[in-house]
Amino acid sequence: MLTSQVSGAQVATYPAYRPYEVTVGRTLRLSPHFVRVTLVGEDLRYFGTCGLDQRIKLVLPHADGFLADLGARNPKTLLDGSWYDKWRAMSPEARNPLRTYTVRAVRPERRELDVDLVRHPQGHDEAEGPAAAWLRSAAVGDRLLVVGPDSRAPDPSVGLSWRPGPARHLLLVGDETAAPAICSIVESLDPEVTAQAFIEVPTGDDILTVHTRGRSRLTWLARDAGCVTAGGWSTVAPHGLLLGQTVRTWVSRHLSELGGTVKPDPAPFAEVDPDDGLLWDTPVDPTNGDVYGWIAGEASMVTSMRRHLVAEIGMARSSVAFMGYWRRGRSEST
């Protein structure tokens, strides 16, 4: 058991992440492709409240309802953080699917946690993964586990990639899978910073109401509005094309405004292949510059954006976070 000494007494030291037993309290269809799932559970009173792009993991039941006991109610397991070892020790067939999401809102006083998930329509051309299958039939009372921060831990902010430091010029870019994190971040920004966020979504009906403050701007790009492609006009824009075109135009228009705030990285640029695994290139420490970027979503889109901003524009890698949340045509394993 992990402990620390405080005034001669042994005090439990909680790990940054731990499993919570929860059930589905309610579901709310926000749009054709977004569903808000509110999870409830007594232990959520200890859930950390950092917000922003706080990563959590959902441990989903199998189709028959089987959900492994990972020690969410075992004090020793909670303190030694061995839940993951228990999960890894299971056979691949028995192991419950584990998927990463971000917190949309948490209300510890009400023992509630909101997670916004992307819902694929019937006939979607991507293979349905376990999370999409679970969401399709999710109902009030369904059991699952959420692995997230413990407010009693020394540093409950573990799992945050948003580290703008003192930067006052911010750029956020993402597809629908990054929308919950971007919305949460934008709502929290200091009114004095200048921020531009771009979110690409499947349809115009997926544009959500988000309250920005001060000089923050949020632009939604709907793929069903169409666009010009290399082959001519397309009634439905290919995934990531609108983001790529829009960000390139925005950056070219704002380079003179940003002046000398973009400081090139002296290290040589290294290409990454999204097929080798999910790209995750994030600064460990907060940036010390005045410009900060946060890019997340489908891996090939993020890789292309990384090449443009770092190799072509010259943004330092220490001033921008690149996160591949998923890969087209693949159901990610953990």
N, C-alpha and C positions, 0 to 999 in steps of 0.2 A: 504494500500500500504506500502510495506517495504521500509524504507529509512534509511540513515545514515547521520550523521552530519559531514561535511567536510568544515573547514574554514567558519563556519556560514551558509553554504548553504545546502539545503536538496538534497541529491544525492540518486538516486534509487539503491537499493541493489537487484541484480538479484539472484534468487535461482540457486543452482548448476545444476539442470536439468530443461528443458523446452521443449515443443513441437515445432517442425518446420514443416511447410507445405512444402512438396517436391513432385516432380514427378520423374518418372524413366527417366533418361537422356539417358542411354544406358545399355545394358547387354552384357556380354562377357563370353562365356563358356570356362573356363580355362582348364577343363578336363572332363571326363565322369561324375564326381560327384560334381564338383565345378563350381559355376556360380558367376561372379562378377557383382553386380548391382551397378551402379553409380547413386546416387540420386542428384538432382539439385534443388535449391531453393534460392531465393534472400537472405533470412535470414540466410543462412548457412555462411554468412560472419562473423557471431558472434559465430560460432561453435567452441568449445574448441578443442585444438590440442594436447592433452596429448599422444595419441597413445597407445602403449603397449597393455594391455588387457582392455582398456576402454569399459565399458558396455554401450550399448544403447538399446532402445526398438523401435521396429517397430510396428506401429498401422496400421493394414492391412484392406483394404476395404472388405466388404462382396462380395459374388459372383455377386450380382446385381450392384456393384459399390458404395453402400452406405458407406459413411465415415463421422462419427460424427464430429461436430464442437466442439473441445476441447479447444478453445480459443487461438489457435496459433497466431492469429492476434489481440488478445485483450490485450492491455498493462496491464490492471489490473490483468487478469488471469495469464499473464506471471510473474508478480511481486509477486503475492501471492501464486503461485505454485498450484493453485486449479484444474489444468487440470485432475489430477488423481481422485479427488472427483467427477468431472463431469463424468468421465468414469465409476466409480463405481456406480454412481446414475442411470445409464441406466439399463434397464431390461436386463437379460442375453441374450435374443434373439436378442436385438438390439445392444448390446455392441460389438464393433469391436474387433477382436482378437488382442492380444498384446503379442509380443514375444521378447525375449532378444537375442541380438547378440553382437559382438565386432566390433570396428572400424578397418578396414584394412588400410585406408588412408583417409586423409581429406585435401582439398585444399580450404581454406576459400576465398582466393583471386579470385578463379574461381567459388566459390559457388558450390563446388562438394564434395560429400562424397561417398567413396567406402565401400561396405559391401559384403563380400564373404559368400555365402550361399551354403549349401549342397543340391544337387539335387538327389532325389531318382529315379532310373530308373523305367520304366514300369514293373509291376509284382513284385515290391519290397514287401517283406513279412511283412513289418511294415504298420500299418494303416496310411493312409495319413492324416496329420494334416493340419490346415488352412494355415500354412506358405508354406508347400510343394505344396499345391493346388494353392496358389497365385503365387508361383515362376514358376510353370508349364506354366502359361498363361501370365506372366508379359510382358508388352510391353511398349515401349517408350511412355511417356505421361501419364501413369497410375498415379493416385494420391494416396498418403498415407501420414502418419505422421511419423516422427522420433523424439523420445524423447532422448535428449542428453545434454551434458554439454554446458554451456554458458561461453564464454571466459571472459565476464564481471563480472562473479560471484567471490566472495572472494576466493573460492577454487574450480576451475574447475576440479580438479583431483579426485573429488568424483566419485566412480564407478570403481576405480582401485583396483585390488586385488594383483597386482605384487608389493611386498614390500620387496626386498632383502636386504635393508639396506647396510651395508658394506661387506656383504658376497662376497667371491671371487670364491667359488665353487658352481655352479648352476646346478640344474637338472630340466628339463621341460618335462612333459609327457602328451600326450593327443591323442584322436582319431580325426576323421575328423572334428568334430564340434569345436574342440579346435585349429585346424590348423591355422586359421586366426590370433588368438591371439598369438600363439607361434611364427609364422613367423614374426609378427610385433615386438615382444619382442627381438627375436634373432637378427634381423636387427639393433636394437638399442643398443646392448650391447657394453660396453667398451672392446676394444681389449685385455685389460690386465686381464680380468676375464676368468676363465675356466668354460665353459658351455657345457653341453651335453643335447641335445633335442631329444626326440623320438616322432614321429607322426605315428599313425597307420591309414591307408587309405584302401578303398575297393579294389583298383586295382593299378597295377604298373603304369598305365597311369595317375593316380591321383597325382603322385609325381611332385611337383611344383619347379620352380627355385627360390631359396632364397639365397641372398648374405650374408653369415656370415663373421664375422671379427675376427682377432686374433685367440684366442684359443677356439672359439665357434665351436661346431660340431652339425650338424643336421642329424639324421638318420631316413629314411622313412621305414616303415614296411607295405608291401602290403599283404592284406589277400588272394588275389588270387594266391599268390606264394605257398600257402599251408603250412602245418606244421604237426608235430607229436602231436597227442592228446592222451588222455587216452585210446581211442578206436582204436588207430592206426593212419595211415596217412590219412589226410584230404586234398583234393585238394583246398578247401577254408577254411582258418582258421576261427574259431568262433570269433566273435567280442570280443576284449580285451585280447585274449589268447596270441598273439604275444607280446603285451605290457607287460603283466605280466611276461612272460618268459624272455624277454629281460632285463627289469629293474632289476629283481632279479639277473640275471647273472652279469649285469653291477655293481650293488651295491656290490655284494660279491667280485668282483675283485678290487673295488676301496676303500673298507673300510680301508685297511692298508695305502693307499695313503692319505686318509683323516685324518688318525691318530686320535688325540683327538678332532677334530673339531665337531664331533657329540656329542652333550650334551643331554643325556636322560632327559625327562620331569619327574619330581618327582610325578606329579599327576597321579592317576591310569587311565589306558586306558579304555575308554567307547566305547563299540560297538555301531554301528548305523545300523538301518534297512533301506535300500534304498526304501522299499515299504512304509515307513512312510512319505516319502517326499524327496525332493532333498537334498542330503548332501551338506552343505555349511559350511566348517570349515576352516576359514581363519584368520590369525593373524591381529589384529587391527592395531598394530604398526609394523614398519619395524623390521626385526630380528636384533639381536645384535651379532649373531654368524658368523661363516665363511662359513657355508653351508646353502643353501636355496633351497627348492623344490617347484614346482608349478605343480599340477596335476589336469587335467580337462577332462571332457567327460561324457560318459555314467555312470550312478550312481553306478551300481554294480561293474564296473571296478574300479571306484574311491574309493569305499568302501574297496575293496580288497587291493588296493594299500596303503590305509591309514593303514589298519591292518598290512601290511608287514613293512612299513617304521617306523611307530610309535611303535606298540606293539612288533614286532619281532626284528627290527634293533635298535630301541631306539632313533629315531630322535625326537627332541622336537616339540610339536605342534606349538610352537611359531616360528618355522623355516621352516614351510611348509604349503602351502595353498592347500586345497582339495575342488574341486568344481564340483558338479554333474550338468552338463548342461542339461541332459535329462535322461529319463528312457525308457528302451526298452519296446516296445509294448504299450506305453502311449503317448497321446497327452497332453502336459502339459497345465494347466490352470493357470491364474494369478489372 
